Amino acid sequence: MRIGELSRRTGVSPRSLRYYEEQGLLSSSRSDAGQRHYSDAEVNRVALIRQLFDAGMSSRVIATVLPCVDLPGDLGVAEETYTAMMRERDRIDADIAQLIEERDALDALMQINSRHRAELSRTSDQVAQPA
């Protein structure tokens, strides 16, 4: 199938499909006119690539994980893939911890702002009332 058909079947834009190919995540054959042709198996591969992107992996990391699909019987590849996924999970955990710290810092600033606004409101109420 050509790139347009793969795009329709997967919901992934032709531009993204070309990017996947540039990154070594997807492969195609070329016609004499230079058009990309994909096998039906590439539909499932694109779905897997999307799952990996949705899991927060970069194309660089996905490239290290895909050999597990290509060589399912290779224990060494399976171990490397697991290690890569664990590194990604650890990175995501660190990102979450950082975001929690940032949210807590913002909450503290918001509390200060709330007290300041309340003080300003009391001051403006006192100025507005005649003595």
N, C-alpha and C positions, 0 to 999 in steps of 0.2 A: 504494500500500500504506500501511497505517497504521503508527504508530510501533512497535507491538508486533511486527509482521511484519518491519520493518526491523531491529529489535533481534535477532530470532531469526536472520535471514539473515546478519547481520554479527557477532553475538556481542558487540555493544556495548549497554550498558544503555540503557533509555529515558531515564534521567536524563542520561547522557553525550550522547545524541543531542540532547536539548533544550539542553544546554550548547553543543554545536557550533553549533546554530542561533542561540542568543543571541550567540555570538561571530562570527557571519556566515560560518561555515565550511560550513554546510549550509543548504539552503532547502527549504521545503515549501509546499504550498498548504493552504488551510483549507476545511473543509466548512462548511455553514451552521451546524452545531452546534459549530464551532470545533475540530474534530479535525484533526490534522495528516495530510496525505497526501503521500507521497513517490513519486517516479518510480523505475523500476528502475535508472536511472543512478546514483541515490544510493547504491546498494550499493557500487559501485566507488569512489565518492567517499569513503565512510566508510572503506573499506579503505585508501585513500591517506592520509586524515587519520590513521589509526592508524599507518601507516608513518612519517609525519612526527613524530608524538608519540614513537614508539619511537626515532627518531633524535635525540631530546632537544630537539626544538623546542617552544616554547611556543605557545599558541593565537594569541598576537599575531603571532609570526613566521610561523606557518602561514597566517594571513590574508594575509600579504604574498607568500607563495609560491603560493597557489592560483590567482591570476590567470593564471599560466603555463599551467595546465590549462584554464582557461576561454577563454584567448586564445592557443592554441598557435602561431599564425602571427605573433605580434607579437614582433619581435626585441627591442624595448625592454623589454617585460615579461620576456622570457627572460633578458635581461642583469640586470635588477633581481632576479629570482629567484636567479640564480647568485650575485650579490653577497650577498644575504640568507643563502644557504646557506654561503657562505664565512665570513661573520661568525659564524654559528653554529658552524662547525667551529673557527674561531679561539677562540671562547669555550670550547668543549669542550677544546681543547688547553690553554688556560690553566687550566681546572679540573683537568685531569689533572696538569699541572705542580705546581699547588698541593697536590693530594692526595699526590704523590710527596714533596714537601717535608715535609708533615705526617707521612707514614709514616716518613721518614728521622729526623725529630725523635723520633717515638715509639720507633723502633728504638734510638736513642741512650739514651733514658730506660730502655728495657728492659735494655740492657747494664749501665747503672748499677745497676739493681735486681738484676740477676743477680749482679753482683759483691758487692753488699750482702748478698744472701741467702746466698751462698757464705761470706762472712765471718761472718755470724751462725751458719751451720751449723758452721763450724770452732770458733767460740767456745763454742757449746753442747756440742760434742763434748769440748772440753777441760774444761769444767766438769763434765761427766758422768763423766769418767775420774778415778779417785782418783790422787793424786800419790805 
